[in-house]
Amino acid sequence: MDAGLVTPCAGSAAARKFWSLTLRPLPKTVLPHPDELLSGWLARLAAANYCSFVDLLVHVGIDPRHTIMLDFALETEAAERIAAFARTDVDRVQSLLFPDLTQTEAALTAPVPLHTCPNCSRQGLALKHWRRAWAVDCQVCGALLTPILGKPGIGLLSDQLLRRARVGAALLGSAVTLNSVGQIRRAMRGVAFAMALKNARGTPAAALQSYNPEVRLFCLAAIAAVQKRPLLKAALFTTGIDDFARVALLRTYHKEARLLATVDRIACRIQRRVHTLRSRNSEQT
């Protein structure tokens, strides 16, 4: 592989002639995993053939500066070159891309790697499922996914939080797959309240893709919590938040003032009952 090779512009007639004359199949090929990302498979191909990932992209005619979008969009000619280079068919190459995503699905799919499997990553795998906001465990080996950056103490999280987060993750994944507007809206409300409790800033989609496993799993657990009697659960949440969190909720629900007012009324009733019980207990003692 000649790193100093000068190539014509991709897509031109000269480029097509150039690639037909110079591009030869790799000495070694690697079968892709069904859920593998194109970028991860190409990285494994590069490693198997003792070259760098960047050199492989350059040799096959892909600008390394566009690697972030490599898993989401690929020109037909580039797919054909990769297929010939890796001794496979074009359909298999294109199957490694993310399919067309709905607006919600796109918002809940990380454009860059966020989490990884401690087992499968040793084999060089990078799977589509790991980019999903509702992914908690690896679909291949079942191991708990860990953040690539941020807090490393994911093993210190409680079993109860993990159990509830898995339930919330399944609910969110189902809602997004079905593109159920009502279920997605309810899930995002639960996340918004959880963010208020954790003083997490940004959007619910960002919180669900946080590098902080405590925040991300807590938000997923909140999705499970609000499925039954969501207004009561939201009221219970609001009784323990500070002024900053309340402002965040008001900003989140500025178009749903009546909903937030109902939550506030329930929260006030809860607080009065707690105060009454405490007063009675103190009088008895």
Secondary structure as GFF3:
##gff-version 3
##sequence-region A 1 285
A	DSSP	alpha_helix	13	22	.	.	.	ID=ss1
A	DSSP	alpha_helix	38	48	.	.	.	ID=ss2
A	DSSP	alpha_helix	53	60	.	.	.	ID=ss3
A	DSSP	three_ten_helix	64	69	.	.	.	ID=ss4
A	DSSP	alpha_helix	76	86	.	.	.	ID=ss5
A	DSSP	alpha_helix	90	95	.	.	.	ID=ss6
A	DSSP	alpha_helix	103	107	.	.	.	ID=ss7
A	DSSP	beta_strand	115	116	.	.	.	ID=ss8
A	DSSP	three_ten_helix	120	123	.	.	.	ID=ss9
A	DSSP	three_ten_helix	128	131	.	.	.	ID=ss10
A	DSSP	beta_strand	146	147	.	.	.	ID=ss11
A	DSSP	three_ten_helix	153	156	.	.	.	ID=ss12
A	DSSP	alpha_helix	159	178	.	.	.	ID=ss13
A	DSSP	alpha_helix	181	198	.	.	.	ID=ss14
A	DSSP	alpha_helix	204	207	.	.	.	ID=ss15
A	DSSP	alpha_helix	213	225	.	.	.	ID=ss16
A	DSSP	alpha_helix	230	238	.	.	.	ID=ss17
A	DSSP	alpha_helix	243	252	.	.	.	ID=ss18
A	DSSP	alpha_helix	257	284	.	.	.	ID=ss19
###
